[in-house]
């Protein structure tokens, strides 16, 4: 079969999946951020608000530089998704925005070997989401939409005020090392603690958009140990069960210390913990009540129910 035929078959498959997904998900009209915000996110945000000057630092010191850097990077070295450019991805974006009741940001695809996605937003500016090609290559269309919805969660919850400084600290450290080190030493711990908590909220946004917890957990599994070759062979049930072993580390004081020391420098919670949180929330009364309040009539009884509830 010629490469052109394979390409069009893949495009048709992607489009059909997107259409099916749009038919089976329920738009959550009037969805409020606080209705799905993770309690750790709320707590960490309150702590972070006690640090003076973050918003001023972003606007006056790092913001203008970062805007130019990211704008040039996206325009020069990425592809802007739209109706006439990667329309299948564009439809996934629009459908997720409709479901989460949020205005669509710009979506870029960037050629990069490390699977990743990120969001950048400044108040009063056009927000944008970037997907790396390597991430798209190992995910199904539904999983790609889960990633997009996760990034939309940052925008829905107005995480940009604090998410932007995290990205800018990384940028400052790479451009002006001395300034970057000074800033990082002052704010790193609080910012990283907050952004890890914010990730739990955005995983919930991914669940609300796909309305299938297994899709979100599958993304996390593939981020932990996937590739285009390995992804079809991975076992989601085995990965979810793996989280129990991670919980067992808490049974010893040394184990708790090791986990805390390892996590302190991370910008994201470890994948098994995020998968456990989604499994837990998807079977909670809070989640089902939220969906029912927005007219969801799916087969909620078939959602996988987690067997563990403690941290």
MOHUPE-V381310 format. One record per residue. N is the residue number from 1. RES is the residue in one small letter. PHI is phi in radians with two decimals (* if undefined). OMEGA is omega as a letter, one per 20 degrees, with the letter a starting at -180 (* if undefined). BURIAL is + if it has 9 or more other ideal C-beta (glycine too) atoms within 8 Angstrom, else -. Layout:
# MOHUPE-V381310
{{N:RES:PHI:OMEGA:BURIAL} {N:RES:PHI:OMEGA:BURIAL}}
This chain:
# MOHUPE-V381310
{{1:x:*:a:-} {2:x:-1.22:a:-} {3:x:-1.06:a:-} {4:x:-1.10:r:-} {5:x:-1.18:r:-} {6:x:-1.07:a:+} {7:x:-1.09:a:-} {8:x:-1.21:r:-} {9:x:-1.12:r:-} {10:x:-1.13:r:-} {11:x:-1.09:r:+} {12:x:-1.14:r:-} {13:x:-1.05:a:+} {14:x:-1.06:a:+} {15:x:-1.16:r:+} {16:x:-1.10:r:-} {17:x:-1.10:a:+} {18:x:-1.09:r:+} {19:x:-1.14:r:-} {20:x:-1.08:a:-} {21:x:-1.07:a:+} {22:x:-1.19:a:+} {23:x:-1.45:a:-} {24:x:-1.73:r:-} {25:x:-1.67:a:+} {26:x:-1.76:r:+} {27:x:-1.08:a:-} {28:x:-1.74:a:+} {29:x:-1.07:r:-} {30:x:1.39:a:-} {31:x:-1.04:r:+} {32:x:-1.81:a:-} {33:x:-1.03:a:+} {34:x:-1.22:r:-} {35:x:-1.32:r:-} {36:x:-2.25:a:+} {37:x:-1.13:a:+} {38:x:-1.21:a:+} {39:x:-1.02:r:-} {40:x:-1.17:r:-} {41:x:-1.12:r:+} {42:x:-1.03:a:+} {43:x:-1.14:a:+} {44:x:-1.19:r:+} {45:x:-1.13:r:+} {46:x:-1.08:r:-} {47:x:-1.14:a:+} {48:x:-1.19:r:+} {49:x:-1.13:r:-} {50:x:-1.31:r:-} {51:x:-1.48:a:-} {52:x:-1.34:r:-} {53:x:1.55:a:-} {54:x:-1.12:a:+} {55:x:-1.08:r:-} {56:x:-1.13:r:-} {57:x:-1.07:a:+} {58:x:-1.13:a:+} {59:x:-1.20:a:+} {60:x:-1.71:a:-} {61:x:-1.78:a:-} {62:x:-1.75:a:+} {63:x:-0.97:a:+} {64:x:-1.02:r:-} {65:x:-1.12:a:+} {66:x:-1.13:r:+} {67:x:-0.99:a:+} {68:x:-1.17:a:-} {69:x:-1.09:a:+} {70:x:-1.21:r:+} {71:x:-1.10:r:-} {72:x:-1.10:a:-} {73:x:-1.07:a:+} {74:x:-1.20:a:+} {75:x:-1.16:a:-} {76:x:-1.47:a:-} {77:x:-2.27:r:-} {78:x:-2.33:a:+} {79:x:-1.96:r:-} {80:x:-1.40:a:+} {81:x:-1.38:r:+} {82:x:-2.83:a:-} {83:x:-1.04:a:-} {84:x:-1.87:r:-} {85:x:-2.45:a:+} {86:x:0.91:a:+} {87:x:-1.08:r:+} {88:x:-1.16:r:+} {89:x:-1.15:r:+} {90:x:-1.08:r:+} {91:x:-1.19:r:+} {92:x:-1.05:r:+} {93:x:-1.09:a:+} {94:x:-1.09:r:+} {95:x:-1.13:r:+} {96:x:-1.14:r:+} {97:x:-1.14:r:+} {98:x:-1.11:a:-} {99:x:-1.10:a:+} {100:x:-1.55:r:+} {101:x:1.01:a:+} {102:x:-2.51:r:-} {103:x:-1.22:a:-} {104:x:-1.18:r:-} {105:x:-1.49:r:+} {106:x:-1.26:r:+} {107:x:-2.18:r:+} {108:x:-2.04:r:+} {109:x:-1.97:a:+} {110:x:-2.15:r:+} {111:x:-1.24:a:-} {112:x:-2.79:a:-} {113:x:-1.32:a:-} {114:x:-1.63:r:-} {115:x:-1.08:a:+} {116:x:-2.86:r:-} {117:x:-2.63:r:+} {118:x:-2.69:a:-} {119:x:-2.19:r:+} {120:x:-2.34:a:+} {121:x:-2.64:r:+} {122:x:-2.07:a:+} {123:x:-1.01:r:-} {124:x:1.48:a:-} {125:x:-1.97:r:-} {126:x:-1.25:r:-} {127:x:-1.29:r:+} {128:x:-2.56:r:+} {129:x:-2.09:r:+} {130:x:-2.12:r:+} {131:x:-1.99:r:+} {132:x:-1.44:a:+} {133:x:-1.05:a:+} {134:x:-1.15:r:+} {135:x:-1.24:r:+} {136:x:-1.05:a:+} {137:x:-1.10:a:-} {138:x:-1.84:a:+} {139:x:-1.96:r:+} {140:x:-1.36:r:-} {141:x:-0.98:r:+} {142:x:-1.14:r:+} {143:x:-1.23:r:+} {144:x:-1.07:r:+} {145:x:-1.13:r:+} {146:x:-1.08:r:+} {147:x:-1.13:r:+} {148:x:-1.02:a:+} {149:x:-1.14:r:+} {150:x:-1.02:r:+} {151:x:-1.17:r:+} {152:x:-1.11:r:+} {153:x:-1.04:r:+} {154:x:-1.07:a:+} {155:x:-1.28:a:+} {156:x:-1.05:a:+} {157:x:-1.64:r:+} {158:x:0.96:r:-} {159:x:-1.28:a:+} {160:x:-1.06:a:+} {161:x:-1.01:a:+} {162:x:-1.89:r:+} {163:x:-1.17:r:+} {164:x:-1.05:r:+} {165:x:-1.02:r:+} {166:x:-1.07:r:+} {167:x:-1.12:a:+} {168:x:-1.26:r:+} {169:x:-1.08:r:+} {170:x:-1.11:r:+} {171:x:-1.12:a:+} {172:x:-1.11:a:+} {173:x:-1.13:a:+} {174:x:-1.43:a:-} {175:x:-1.58:a:-} {176:x:-2.21:a:-} {177:x:-0.93:a:-} {178:x:-1.11:r:-} {179:x:-1.15:a:+} {180:x:-1.06:a:+} {181:x:-1.12:a:+} {182:x:-1.08:r:-} {183:x:-1.15:a:+} {184:x:-1.10:a:+} {185:x:-1.10:a:-} {186:x:-1.41:a:-} {187:x:-2.01:a:+} {188:x:-0.97:a:+} {189:x:-1.06:a:-} {190:x:-1.16:a:+} {191:x:-1.17:a:+} {192:x:-1.19:r:+} {193:x:-1.08:r:+} {194:x:-1.13:a:+} {195:x:-1.17:r:+} {196:x:-1.12:r:+} {197:x:-1.18:r:+} {198:x:-1.10:r:+} {199:x:-1.08:r:+} {200:x:-1.09:r:+} {201:x:-1.08:a:+} {202:x:-1.25:r:+} {203:x:-1.10:r:+} {204:x:-1.14:r:+} {205:x:-1.07:r:+} {206:x:-1.09:r:+} {207:x:-1.14:a:+} {208:x:-1.11:a:+} {209:x:-1.33:a:+} {210:x:-1.53:a:+} {211:x:0.99:r:+} {212:x:-2.61:a:-} {213:x:-1.09:a:+} {214:x:-1.18:r:-} {215:x:-1.15:a:+} {216:x:-1.14:r:+} {217:x:-1.15:r:+} {218:x:-1.15:r:+} {219:x:-1.04:a:+} {220:x:-1.12:r:+} {221:x:-1.09:a:+} {222:x:-1.22:r:+} {223:x:-1.18:a:-} {224:x:-1.34:a:+} {225:x:-2.77:a:-} {226:x:-1.90:r:+} {227:x:-2.86:r:-} {228:x:-0.96:a:-} {229:x:-1.41:a:-} {230:x:-1.45:a:+} {231:x:-0.89:a:+} {232:x:-1.17:a:-} {233:x:-1.63:a:-} {234:x:-1.27:a:+} {235:x:-1.94:a:-} {236:x:-1.17:a:+} {237:x:-1.07:r:-} {238:x:-1.15:r:-} {239:x:-1.19:r:+} {240:x:-1.12:r:+} {241:x:-1.13:r:-} {242:x:-1.04:a:+} {243:x:-1.11:r:+} {244:x:-1.14:r:+} {245:x:-1.14:r:-} {246:x:-1.15:r:+} {247:x:-1.12:a:+} {248:x:-1.10:r:-} {249:x:-1.07:a:+} {250:x:-1.19:a:+} {251:x:-1.31:r:-} {252:x:-2.13:r:-} {253:x:-1.10:r:-} {254:x:-1.10:r:-} {255:x:-1.06:r:+} {256:x:-1.09:r:+} {257:x:-1.09:r:-} {258:x:-1.12:r:+} {259:x:-1.07:a:+} {260:x:-1.15:r:-} {261:x:-1.16:a:-} {262:x:-1.23:a:-} {263:x:-1.30:a:+} {264:x:-0.99:a:-} {265:x:-1.69:a:-} {266:x:-1.58:r:+} {267:x:-1.58:r:-} {268:x:-2.34:r:-} {269:x:-1.09:r:+} {270:x:-1.14:a:+} {271:x:-1.00:a:+} {272:x:-1.14:r:+} {273:x:-1.20:r:+} {274:x:-1.14:r:+} {275:x:-1.10:r:+} {276:x:-1.09:r:+} {277:x:-1.09:r:+} {278:x:-1.19:r:+} {279:x:-1.05:a:+} {280:x:-1.17:a:+} {281:x:-1.23:a:+} {282:x:-1.14:r:+} {283:x:-1.84:a:+} {284:x:-1.56:r:-} {285:x:-1.09:a:-} {286:x:-1.02:a:-} {287:x:-1.13:a:+} {288:x:-1.15:r:+} {289:x:-1.16:r:-} {290:x:-1.06:a:+} {291:x:-1.15:a:+} {292:x:-1.14:r:-} {293:x:-1.14:r:-} {294:x:-1.85:r:+} {295:x:1.45:a:-} {296:x:-1.24:a:+} {297:x:-2.24:a:-} {298:x:-1.32:a:-} {299:x:-1.50:a:-} {300:x:-1.14:a:-} {301:x:-1.24:a:-} {302:x:-1.60:r:-} {303:x:-1.13:a:+} {304:x:-1.07:a:+} {305:x:-1.86:a:-} {306:x:-1.23:a:+} {307:x:-1.65:a:-} {308:x:-2.31:a:+} {309:x:-2.34:a:-} {310:x:-1.74:a:-} {311:x:-1.22:*:-}}
